[in-house]
Amino acid sequence: SYVATAMIGARKLRNLPAQAK
């Protein structure tokens, strides 16, 4: 489903800056 993919993508995008710090 598109919604599930969007949610996973959003989490990954939020995790990237968190790991950068």
Secondary structure, 3 states (H helix, E strand, C coil): CHHHHHHHHHHHHHHHHHHHC
